[in-house]
Amino acid sequence: MTVLIFNPPNDEQDNNLEQFISFCKQQFNHQKRMHTWDDNIWYKLGTFTKLKTKHWEDGNAMNLEFVDFAKSYIIYQRGLTRKKKFQREMVVLKCIEESLIKLKGSACITNCDTMVFDLALNIMKKSFSEYSVYKLSKVLERFSIFLVEKKLVRKFFIGWVSPLKLKQVESYKPLSEVIGENGKLSNLSAIEALASIFAKEDSKLSEKDQYVSSVFALLMCAPSRISEILALPADCEIVEQDKDGAEHYGLRFYSAKGYGADIKWIPSIMVPVAQKAVARLRRLSANARAIALWHENKSSVFRLPTCPDVDEEQPLTSAQVYKALGYDVNLKWKHGYKAKIESLLLNDKKTFLGKKYSYTLKTLFQTIHNSPPPDFPYYDREKGIKYSNALCIVNGYQLNEDAQTNLWQIHKYSANSLMLEIGHKKIGGPNIFERHGFFDRDGKPLIVYSHQARHLLNTFAYLGGMNDFDIARWSGRNRITSNRDYNHVSEEHMKCYAIDISEQKQSSIEPFLGTDSGISDSNLDPDVHGAVLATEQGYCQHHYSIKPCSKFSGLDDTTGSGSAELTDLVDKLVYRTEQDKNDGVYGAEQWLELHLKYKEKLNKK
């Protein structure tokens, strides 16, 4: 059984440090990785260089006294959490290293004390924003606790507590800040432009535009990150029935915010959009997934549609090699297929493909077999998603309109590449907006940032009355407090909402009990607002923002027969509430649903 928890053997910090590093090296060696222990660049985990230095510059690696501990700490944290990225932990390590060298003249971690942590915090303040420093200080606190618990520092060091307090951020900002040039909800015109591009027929879009617009369309279906969309499995769609028999459509997601695996249910109005986007991406990735499955099955030859009908052992001409790899010999590609094939190197980068009879089908595809994609068969090992079931993989050069697709290669399209296609693009041709003629007032191509879709959906959820727990779960967050960073309801909206409440005289619940019919003697005016519960015995007025009472007797089958006056009143409430909903009055929709159910009950009596 593999032990994941390090228990310090004694109170000697130097010996404990040595044992801790040995323990983590052992854990490191038990797992298949793309890097070795001595590498200072660990893919997706960290770059073990000094603070504010570039990894490709000589002499910038962490101090020899410190680097093994830093690597051990990252490996240890990686084994205990579901986190994939450790940027803040890496910053803390780099600041502690710099502080140790300045104060102690040595980078040995056992020399840490309160002054070292204080100086590390000051170093952070000079390098990062106030909000970032606050977040880093909490990681610094946890790091001090770790050092004490694992007895890696002297006994008199009892830990360090950050003196920083987070300033309360205003929940509501002026509309100009919300949707202004730098606002979280800005560039709504760009989102509309992407929607119009996505709505076009496949025949009118390049594969790149189909891919980019489909990924963004999924961002608009549920609050997500691009990395979460790109990591969707091909079988992500799910349809379930609720207790009333209604079908609900969702996508299997794995959150990048620590919530873990879950299903994100898609609003009914967006289901056709999600289905179209998934279908497009599934079609675009079909050949790449087939190649991945071929790699998994270790078959000898993958016969593409253009593959010559010859025996696996027969030596191939250059043209046959070219066709076996999926290229069209009839396509006049620059200087023809001969020049193209002479410039091609397979994954072994040794064989000259222009030389006739240098390959058979068997040896050709064995060469491809020898160099699968990184970390094959897993597209994302942590999420358990294989290349053969990855929705968003493509073939090499498939999304490059200036090159033939390498149908025998598997390409993992990056989030950065996709963000360039919807944002500022300096190289590689125009972005998707410029290609389709969408420009701003200054004649510049529109741009949009991927996070704006997430912020927009969260704000819509707030305006629609969704509670914090459901918003956090829908967005894939493991902390409800993170919601406040995504709520961009404007001051103007809240002022209008407050004025509406005042005008509607909803300062309190106003119950009324009638005598005989109860309704005819009341002073109820359904033209004021529709947040009203009414029966033959009387009525009570509420706020639109308050959810209708789940115990409302009007929906009870045992309720007496509805009078004509009551039926007429409910009709007026339906009309009033529907008007308010169409006008965007906050909370009106939930009351409209209740009144429609109530009306249906009364019509049956």
C-alpha positions as CSV (number, residue, x, y, z in Angstrom):
1,M,0.0,0.0,0.0
2,T,1.3,3.4,-1.0
3,V,1.7,5.8,2.0
4,L,0.7,9.4,1.1
5,I,1.2,11.1,4.5
6,F,4.7,12.0,5.7
7,N,5.2,11.7,9.4
8,P,8.4,13.3,10.8
9,P,10.5,10.6,12.5
10,N,11.9,12.9,15.2
11,D,12.5,16.5,16.3
12,E,15.7,17.1,14.4
13,Q,14.6,19.4,11.6
14,D,17.7,18.7,9.4
15,N,17.0,14.9,9.5
16,N,13.3,15.5,8.9
17,L,14.1,17.6,5.8
18,E,16.2,14.8,4.4
19,Q,13.6,12.2,5.1
20,F,10.8,14.4,3.6
21,I,12.7,14.9,0.3
22,S,13.5,11.2,0.2
23,F,9.8,10.4,0.8
24,C,8.6,12.7,-2.0
25,K,11.2,11.4,-4.5
26,Q,9.8,7.9,-3.8
27,Q,6.3,9.2,-4.6
28,F,7.6,10.9,-7.7
29,N,9.2,7.7,-9.0
30,H,6.1,5.7,-8.6
31,Q,4.2,7.7,-11.1
32,K,4.7,8.1,-14.9
33,R,5.7,11.6,-15.7
34,M,6.8,13.7,-18.6
35,H,9.8,15.1,-16.7
36,T,12.6,13.8,-14.4
37,W,13.4,15.0,-10.9
38,D,16.4,17.0,-12.0
39,D,14.4,19.0,-14.6
40,N,13.7,22.5,-13.5
41,I,10.6,22.8,-15.7
42,W,7.8,20.5,-14.8
43,Y,5.0,20.5,-17.3
44,K,1.8,22.0,-15.7
45,L,3.3,21.8,-12.2
46,G,5.9,24.5,-11.9
47,T,9.1,26.2,-13.1
48,F,11.7,26.0,-10.4
49,T,13.5,29.3,-11.0
50,K,14.1,32.4,-8.9
51,L,11.3,35.0,-8.6
52,K,10.8,37.2,-11.7
53,T,13.2,35.3,-13.9
54,K,12.9,33.4,-17.2
55,H,13.4,29.7,-17.2
56,W,15.4,29.8,-20.4
57,E,18.1,32.1,-19.0
58,D,21.2,30.5,-17.5
59,G,21.8,30.7,-13.7
60,N,18.2,31.3,-12.8
61,A,17.4,28.0,-11.2
62,M,16.5,27.9,-7.5
63,N,19.3,27.6,-5.0
64,L,20.7,24.1,-4.7
65,E,19.9,24.1,-0.9
66,F,16.2,24.9,-1.7
67,V,15.2,23.3,-5.0
68,D,14.8,19.7,-3.8
69,F,12.6,20.9,-1.0
70,A,10.5,23.0,-3.4
71,K,10.0,20.1,-5.7
72,S,9.1,17.8,-2.8
73,Y,6.6,20.3,-1.5
74,I,4.8,20.5,-4.9
75,I,4.8,16.7,-5.2
76,Y,3.4,16.4,-1.7
77,Q,0.7,18.9,-2.2
78,R,-0.1,17.4,-5.6
79,G,-0.7,14.0,-3.9
80,L,-3.0,15.4,-1.3
81,T,-5.3,17.6,-3.3
82,R,-7.3,17.6,-6.5
83,K,-5.6,20.8,-7.7
84,K,-3.9,20.7,-11.1
85,K,-2.1,24.1,-10.9
86,F,0.1,25.4,-8.2
87,Q,0.9,28.9,-9.3
88,R,0.4,30.5,-5.9
89,E,2.4,27.7,-4.1
90,M,5.2,28.3,-6.6
91,V,5.2,32.1,-5.9
92,V,5.2,31.4,-2.1
93,L,8.2,29.1,-2.5
94,K,10.1,31.7,-4.6
95,C,9.4,34.5,-2.2
96,I,10.5,32.4,0.8
97,E,13.7,31.5,-1.1
98,E,14.5,35.1,-1.8
99,S,13.7,36.1,1.8
100,L,15.9,33.3,3.3
101,I,18.9,34.4,1.2
102,K,18.5,38.0,2.1
103,L,18.1,37.5,5.8
104,K,20.0,34.3,6.5
105,G,22.5,34.1,3.7
106,S,21.3,30.6,3.0
107,A,18.3,29.1,1.3
108,C,17.9,26.2,3.7
109,I,14.2,25.9,4.6
110,T,15.0,24.9,8.2
111,N,16.1,28.6,8.8
112,C,12.6,29.9,8.4
113,D,11.2,32.1,11.2
114,T,8.7,35.0,11.5
115,M,11.1,37.6,10.0
116,V,11.5,35.4,6.9
117,F,7.8,35.2,6.4
118,D,7.3,38.9,7.0
119,L,10.0,39.7,4.4
120,A,8.4,37.2,2.0
121,L,5.1,39.1,2.3
122,N,6.8,42.4,1.6
123,I,8.4,40.9,-1.5
124,M,5.0,39.9,-2.7
125,K,3.6,43.4,-2.1
126,K,6.2,44.8,-4.4
127,S,5.4,42.3,-7.2
128,F,1.7,41.7,-7.2
129,S,-1.7,43.5,-6.8
130,E,-3.3,44.0,-3.4
131,Y,-5.9,41.3,-4.1
132,S,-3.3,38.8,-5.3
133,V,-1.1,39.5,-2.3
134,Y,-4.1,38.8,0.0
135,K,-4.7,35.4,-1.7
136,L,-0.9,34.6,-1.6
137,S,-0.7,35.5,2.1
138,K,-3.3,32.8,2.9
139,V,-1.1,30.2,1.0
140,L,1.8,31.6,3.0
141,E,-0.1,30.9,6.2
142,R,-0.8,27.3,5.2
143,F,2.9,26.9,4.3
144,S,4.0,28.0,7.8
145,I,1.6,25.5,9.3
146,F,3.0,22.7,7.1
147,L,6.6,23.5,8.2
148,V,5.6,23.4,11.9
149,E,3.5,20.2,11.6
150,K,6.3,18.4,9.7
151,K,9.0,19.6,12.1
152,L,11.1,21.2,9.4
153,V,11.8,24.3,11.4
154,R,13.2,25.0,14.9
155,K,10.9,24.5,17.8
156,F,10.5,28.1,18.7
157,F,8.8,28.9,15.4
158,I,5.1,28.3,16.2
159,G,3.8,29.5,12.8
160,W,3.0,32.8,11.1
161,V,-0.4,34.6,10.6
162,S,-1.0,37.0,7.9
163,P,-1.8,40.6,9.0
164,L,-3.7,41.4,5.9
165,K,-7.5,41.7,5.8
166,L,-9.5,41.6,2.6
167,K,-11.3,44.8,1.9
168,Q,-15.0,44.4,1.3
169,V,-15.7,44.7,-2.3
170,E,-18.8,46.6,-3.4
171,S,-21.4,44.2,-4.8
172,Y,-22.9,46.7,-7.2
173,K,-21.0,48.9,-9.7
174,P,-22.2,51.6,-12.1
175,L,-23.5,50.3,-15.4
176,S,-20.5,52.0,-17.2
177,E,-18.1,49.8,-15.2
178,V,-20.1,46.6,-15.7
179,I,-20.5,46.8,-19.5
180,G,-18.0,49.5,-20.3
181,E,-14.8,49.0,-22.3
182,N,-13.1,47.0,-19.5
183,G,-16.2,45.7,-17.8
184,K,-16.7,42.0,-17.1
185,L,-19.8,42.1,-19.3
186,S,-18.4,44.3,-22.1
187,N,-18.3,43.3,-25.8
188,L,-21.9,41.9,-25.8
189,S,-21.9,42.8,-29.5
190,A,-19.1,40.4,-30.0
191,I,-21.1,37.6,-28.3
192,E,-24.0,38.4,-30.6
193,A,-21.6,38.2,-33.6
194,L,-20.3,34.8,-32.5
195,A,-23.9,33.6,-32.2
196,S,-24.6,34.7,-35.8
197,I,-21.5,32.9,-37.0
198,F,-22.4,29.8,-35.1
199,A,-25.9,29.8,-36.7
200,K,-24.5,29.6,-40.2
201,E,-24.7,26.3,-42.1
202,D,-21.6,24.1,-42.0
203,S,-21.0,24.6,-45.7
204,K,-20.5,28.3,-45.1
205,L,-17.9,27.9,-42.4
206,S,-14.4,26.6,-42.3
207,E,-13.6,23.8,-39.9
208,K,-11.7,26.3,-37.8
209,D,-14.8,28.6,-37.5
210,Q,-17.1,25.7,-36.8
211,Y,-14.7,24.6,-34.0
212,V,-14.2,28.0,-32.4
213,S,-17.8,29.1,-32.5
214,S,-19.0,25.7,-31.1
215,V,-16.6,25.9,-28.2
216,F,-17.8,29.4,-27.4
217,A,-21.5,28.3,-27.8
218,L,-20.9,25.7,-25.1
219,L,-19.4,28.5,-22.9
220,M,-22.8,30.3,-23.3
221,C,-24.8,27.2,-22.3
222,A,-23.4,26.9,-18.7
223,P,-20.8,28.8,-16.7
224,S,-17.5,27.2,-17.7
225,R,-13.9,27.7,-18.5
226,I,-12.4,27.0,-21.9
227,S,-10.2,24.3,-20.3
228,E,-13.4,22.6,-19.1
229,I,-15.0,22.6,-22.5
230,L,-11.8,21.4,-24.2
231,A,-11.7,18.5,-21.7
232,L,-15.3,17.3,-22.4
233,P,-15.6,13.6,-23.3
234,A,-17.2,12.8,-26.6
235,D,-20.1,11.0,-24.7
236,C,-20.7,14.1,-22.5
237,E,-24.4,14.4,-23.3
238,I,-26.9,13.1,-20.8
239,V,-30.7,13.2,-20.7
240,E,-32.7,12.4,-17.5
241,Q,-36.3,12.5,-16.6
242,D,-37.5,14.2,-13.4
243,K,-40.3,12.9,-11.1
244,D,-42.9,14.6,-13.4
245,G,-41.6,12.8,-16.5
246,A,-40.0,16.0,-18.0
247,E,-36.7,15.4,-19.8
248,H,-33.6,17.5,-18.8
249,Y,-30.5,17.8,-20.9
250,G,-27.0,18.2,-19.4
251,L,-23.3,17.8,-20.1
252,R,-20.8,15.8,-18.0
253,F,-18.2,18.3,-16.8
254,Y,-15.1,18.2,-14.6
255,S,-14.7,21.5,-12.9
256,A,-11.4,23.4,-12.9
257,K,-12.6,25.3,-9.7
258,G,-12.3,22.3,-7.4
259,Y,-15.9,21.1,-7.4
260,G,-15.1,17.9,-9.2
261,A,-17.1,15.8,-11.6
262,D,-20.7,16.8,-12.1
263,I,-23.5,17.3,-14.6
264,K,-24.2,20.8,-15.7
265,W,-27.8,21.1,-16.7
266,I,-28.5,23.2,-19.7
267,P,-31.4,25.7,-19.7
268,S,-34.1,24.5,-22.1
269,I,-33.7,27.5,-24.4
270,M,-30.0,26.6,-24.9
271,V,-30.4,22.8,-25.4
272,P,-30.6,23.0,-29.2
273,V,-27.4,25.2,-29.2
274,A,-25.6,22.7,-27.0
275,Q,-26.7,19.8,-29.1
276,K,-25.6,21.4,-32.3
277,A,-22.2,22.4,-30.8
278,V,-21.5,19.0,-29.5
279,A,-22.5,17.3,-32.8
280,R,-20.2,19.6,-34.7
281,L,-17.2,19.0,-32.4
282,R,-17.9,15.3,-32.4
283,R,-17.8,15.3,-36.2
284,L,-14.7,17.4,-36.4
285,S,-12.9,15.1,-33.9
286,A,-14.1,11.8,-35.4
287,N,-10.9,10.9,-37.3
288,A,-8.6,12.0,-34.5
289,R,-10.5,9.8,-32.1
290,A,-10.3,6.9,-34.5
291,I,-6.5,7.3,-34.8
292,A,-6.3,7.4,-31.0
293,L,-8.4,4.2,-30.7
294,W,-6.1,2.6,-33.4
295,H,-3.1,3.5,-31.2
296,E,-4.8,1.9,-28.2
297,N,-5.6,-1.3,-30.0
298,K,-2.1,-1.5,-31.5
299,S,-3.4,-2.5,-34.9
300,S,-0.8,-2.7,-37.6
301,V,-2.2,-0.4,-40.3
302,F,-4.8,2.4,-40.2
303,R,-6.3,2.6,-43.6
304,L,-7.5,6.1,-44.4
305,P,-9.9,6.6,-47.3
306,T,-7.0,7.5,-49.7
307,C,-4.9,4.5,-48.7
308,P,-3.8,2.5,-51.7
309,D,-5.2,-1.0,-51.9
310,V,-1.9,-2.9,-51.5
311,D,-0.5,-5.6,-49.2
312,E,0.9,-4.4,-45.9
313,E,4.3,-5.8,-46.7
314,Q,4.5,-4.3,-50.2
315,P,7.1,-1.5,-50.7
316,L,5.5,1.8,-51.5
317,T,6.3,4.5,-54.0
318,S,6.4,8.1,-52.8
319,A,2.9,8.7,-54.2
320,Q,1.6,5.6,-52.4
321,V,3.1,6.8,-49.1
322,Y,1.6,10.2,-49.7
323,K,-1.9,8.7,-50.2
324,A,-1.5,6.2,-47.3
325,L,-1.0,9.2,-45.0
326,G,-4.2,10.7,-46.2
327,Y,-3.0,13.4,-48.7
328,D,-4.6,14.1,-52.0
329,V,-2.1,13.7,-54.9
330,N,-4.5,15.6,-57.2
331,L,-4.4,18.7,-55.0
332,K,-2.0,21.2,-56.4
333,W,-0.3,22.1,-53.1
334,K,2.3,24.7,-53.8
335,H,4.8,22.7,-55.9
336,G,2.9,19.5,-56.1
337,Y,2.9,16.3,-54.0
338,K,6.5,15.4,-54.7
339,A,7.8,18.6,-53.2
340,K,5.4,18.2,-50.3
341,I,6.4,14.6,-49.5
342,E,10.1,15.5,-49.7
343,S,9.6,18.1,-47.0
344,L,7.7,15.6,-44.8
345,L,9.2,13.8,-41.9
346,L,7.4,11.3,-39.8
347,N,7.6,11.1,-36.1
348,D,11.0,9.3,-36.2
349,K,12.4,12.3,-38.1
350,K,15.0,10.1,-39.8
351,T,13.5,8.5,-42.9
352,F,13.5,10.5,-46.1
353,L,10.0,10.1,-47.5
354,G,10.9,11.2,-51.0
355,K,12.9,8.0,-51.5
356,K,10.9,5.3,-53.2
357,Y,10.2,2.0,-51.5
358,S,11.5,3.1,-48.2
359,Y,8.3,2.1,-46.5
360,T,5.6,-0.6,-46.5
361,L,2.2,0.1,-45.0
362,K,3.3,-1.9,-42.0
363,T,6.6,0.0,-41.3
364,L,5.0,3.3,-42.2
365,F,2.3,3.0,-39.5
366,Q,4.7,1.4,-37.0
367,T,6.7,4.6,-37.2
368,I,3.6,6.5,-36.3
369,H,2.8,4.0,-33.5
370,N,6.2,4.7,-32.0
371,S,5.4,8.3,-31.2
372,P,1.9,8.7,-29.7
373,P,0.7,12.0,-28.2
374,P,2.0,13.1,-24.8
375,D,0.8,11.0,-21.8
376,F,-1.1,8.7,-24.2
377,P,-3.7,7.2,-23.9
378,Y,-4.9,10.0,-21.6
379,Y,-5.9,13.3,-22.9
380,D,-6.5,14.3,-19.3
381,R,-5.2,11.6,-16.8
382,E,-6.8,13.2,-13.7
383,K,-10.2,13.3,-15.3
384,G,-9.8,9.8,-16.8
385,I,-10.5,11.1,-20.3
386,K,-8.7,9.3,-23.1
387,Y,-7.8,10.7,-26.5
388,S,-10.1,8.2,-28.1
389,N,-13.1,9.8,-26.2
390,A,-12.0,13.4,-26.2
391,L,-14.6,15.7,-27.8
392,C,-12.3,18.5,-28.8
393,I,-9.2,16.9,-30.3
394,V,-8.4,17.4,-33.9
395,N,-5.8,16.2,-36.5
396,G,-2.6,18.0,-37.1
397,Y,-3.1,21.2,-39.2
398,Q,-6.9,20.4,-39.4
399,L,-7.7,23.9,-38.3
400,N,-5.1,25.5,-40.5
401,E,-6.6,26.6,-43.8
402,D,-3.1,27.0,-45.4
403,A,-2.0,23.4,-45.0
404,Q,-3.3,19.9,-45.7
405,T,-4.6,18.1,-42.7
406,N,-2.2,15.4,-41.2
407,L,-4.9,12.8,-40.8
408,W,-2.4,10.4,-39.1
409,Q,-1.6,13.0,-36.3
410,I,-3.5,13.8,-33.1
411,H,-3.5,17.4,-32.1
412,K,-4.6,18.8,-28.7
413,Y,-5.9,22.2,-29.4
414,S,-4.9,24.6,-26.6
415,A,-7.0,27.2,-24.8
416,N,-4.5,29.9,-25.7
417,S,-4.9,29.1,-29.4
418,L,-8.7,29.4,-29.1
419,M,-8.6,32.6,-27.2
420,L,-6.4,34.1,-29.9
421,E,-9.1,33.3,-32.4
422,I,-11.7,35.3,-30.5
423,G,-9.4,38.0,-29.1
424,H,-6.4,40.2,-30.2
425,K,-4.5,38.2,-32.9
426,K,-1.1,39.5,-33.9
427,I,0.1,36.5,-35.9
428,G,-1.5,33.7,-37.9
429,G,-4.1,35.8,-39.9
430,P,-7.3,37.5,-38.9
431,N,-9.5,36.4,-35.9
432,I,-12.9,34.9,-36.4
433,F,-14.7,38.3,-36.3
434,E,-12.5,39.8,-39.0
435,R,-13.0,36.8,-41.2
436,H,-16.7,37.3,-41.1
437,G,-16.7,41.1,-41.3
438,F,-17.6,42.1,-37.7
439,F,-15.8,45.4,-36.7
440,D,-16.2,48.0,-34.0
441,R,-16.8,51.8,-34.5
442,D,-13.1,52.3,-35.2
443,G,-13.0,49.7,-37.9
444,K,-11.1,47.2,-35.7
445,P,-12.1,43.5,-35.5
446,L,-14.4,42.7,-32.5
447,I,-12.9,40.8,-29.6
448,V,-14.3,38.9,-26.7
449,Y,-12.7,37.2,-23.7
450,S,-13.7,33.7,-22.7
451,H,-14.4,34.7,-19.1
452,Q,-17.1,37.2,-20.2
453,A,-19.5,34.3,-21.0
454,R,-19.1,32.9,-17.5
455,H,-19.6,36.3,-15.8
456,L,-22.7,37.0,-18.0
457,L,-24.4,33.7,-17.2
458,N,-23.7,34.2,-13.5
459,T,-25.3,37.6,-13.5
460,F,-28.3,36.3,-15.4
461,A,-28.6,33.6,-12.7
462,Y,-28.6,36.3,-10.0
463,L,-31.2,38.3,-11.8
464,G,-33.4,35.2,-12.3
465,G,-33.5,34.5,-8.6
466,M,-31.1,31.4,-8.5
467,N,-29.7,31.0,-5.0
468,D,-26.0,31.1,-4.2
469,F,-25.7,27.3,-3.7
470,D,-27.2,26.5,-7.0
471,I,-25.1,29.1,-8.8
472,A,-21.9,27.7,-7.2
473,R,-22.8,24.2,-8.2
474,W,-23.9,25.2,-11.7
475,S,-20.6,27.1,-12.2
476,G,-18.5,24.2,-10.7
477,R,-17.2,26.1,-7.7
478,N,-16.5,24.4,-4.3
479,R,-17.0,27.7,-2.4
480,I,-20.1,29.8,-2.4
481,T,-18.1,32.9,-1.5
482,S,-16.5,32.8,-4.9
483,N,-19.9,33.7,-6.4
484,R,-19.5,37.4,-5.5
485,D,-16.7,37.8,-8.0
486,Y,-19.1,36.9,-10.8
487,N,-22.2,38.9,-9.7
488,H,-22.3,42.1,-11.9
489,V,-25.7,43.4,-11.2
490,S,-25.4,47.2,-11.8
491,E,-26.3,50.0,-9.4
492,E,-28.8,51.3,-11.9
493,H,-30.6,47.9,-11.9
494,M,-30.7,47.7,-8.1
495,K,-32.0,51.3,-7.9
496,C,-34.7,50.6,-10.4
497,Y,-35.6,47.5,-8.5
498,A,-35.8,49.4,-5.3
499,I,-38.0,52.0,-6.9
500,D,-40.3,49.3,-8.4
501,I,-40.7,47.9,-4.9
502,S,-41.6,51.3,-3.5
503,E,-44.1,52.0,-6.3
504,Q,-45.7,48.7,-5.9
505,K,-46.2,49.3,-2.1
506,Q,-44.5,46.1,-1.2
507,S,-42.8,47.3,2.0
508,S,-44.6,44.6,3.9
509,I,-46.9,41.6,3.5
510,E,-50.5,42.9,3.6
511,P,-52.9,40.1,4.4
512,F,-56.7,40.6,4.0
513,L,-59.4,38.3,5.0
514,G,-62.8,38.8,3.4
515,T,-66.3,38.0,4.7
516,D,-68.4,36.1,2.2
517,S,-66.6,35.8,-1.1
518,G,-63.6,37.6,0.3
519,I,-62.5,38.9,-3.1
520,S,-65.3,41.3,-3.9
521,D,-64.9,43.2,-0.6
522,S,-61.1,43.5,-0.9
523,N,-59.2,46.6,-2.0
524,L,-56.8,44.4,-4.1
525,D,-55.7,46.1,-7.3
526,P,-54.1,43.4,-9.6
527,D,-52.8,46.2,-11.9
528,V,-50.2,47.2,-9.3
529,H,-48.2,43.9,-9.4
530,G,-48.8,40.2,-9.7
531,A,-47.0,38.9,-6.5
532,V,-50.3,38.0,-4.9
533,L,-51.8,34.8,-3.4
534,A,-55.6,34.7,-3.6
535,T,-58.3,32.3,-2.5
536,E,-62.0,32.6,-1.8
537,Q,-61.2,33.3,1.8
538,G,-58.9,36.3,1.0
539,Y,-55.5,37.3,-0.4
540,C,-52.0,38.4,0.7
541,Q,-49.6,40.6,-1.2
542,H,-45.8,39.7,-1.5
543,H,-42.7,40.9,-3.2
544,Y,-41.7,39.6,-6.6
545,S,-38.3,38.8,-5.1
546,I,-40.0,36.4,-2.6
547,K,-40.6,32.9,-3.9
548,P,-44.3,31.9,-3.9
549,C,-45.3,29.8,-0.8
550,S,-44.9,26.1,-1.5
551,K,-47.9,25.4,0.8
552,F,-50.3,27.7,-1.1
553,S,-53.7,26.1,-0.7
554,G,-54.8,27.2,-4.1
555,L,-52.8,24.4,-5.7
556,D,-54.3,21.8,-3.4
557,D,-56.8,19.4,-5.0
558,T,-59.0,19.6,-2.0
559,T,-59.7,23.3,-2.5
560,G,-63.3,24.2,-3.0
561,S,-64.9,25.3,-6.3
562,G,-63.5,28.5,-7.7
563,S,-65.9,31.4,-8.1
564,A,-66.2,33.4,-11.2
565,E,-64.7,36.4,-9.3
566,L,-61.7,34.4,-8.3
567,T,-61.1,33.1,-11.8
568,D,-61.3,36.6,-13.2
569,L,-58.8,37.8,-10.6
570,V,-56.3,35.1,-11.4
571,D,-56.7,35.9,-15.1
572,K,-55.7,39.5,-14.2
573,L,-52.8,38.3,-12.1
574,V,-51.5,36.2,-15.0
575,Y,-51.8,39.2,-17.4
576,R,-50.1,41.6,-15.0
577,T,-47.3,39.1,-14.1
578,E,-46.6,38.2,-17.7
579,Q,-46.2,41.9,-18.6
580,D,-43.8,42.4,-15.7
581,K,-41.8,39.3,-16.8
582,N,-41.5,40.6,-20.4
583,D,-40.4,44.0,-19.0
584,G,-37.6,42.2,-17.1
585,V,-39.0,42.7,-13.6
586,Y,-36.8,40.7,-11.2
587,G,-38.6,37.6,-9.9
588,A,-41.8,37.9,-12.0
589,E,-41.2,34.7,-13.8
590,Q,-41.6,32.5,-10.7
591,W,-44.9,34.1,-9.9
592,L,-46.2,33.7,-13.4
593,E,-45.5,29.9,-13.2
594,L,-47.6,29.7,-10.0
595,H,-50.5,31.7,-11.5
596,L,-50.6,29.6,-14.6
597,K,-50.8,26.4,-12.5
598,Y,-53.5,28.0,-10.3
599,K,-55.5,29.0,-13.4
600,E,-55.3,25.5,-14.8
601,K,-56.6,24.1,-11.5
602,L,-59.5,26.6,-11.4
603,N,-60.5,25.8,-15.0
604,K,-60.8,22.2,-14.1
605,K,-63.3,22.8,-11.3
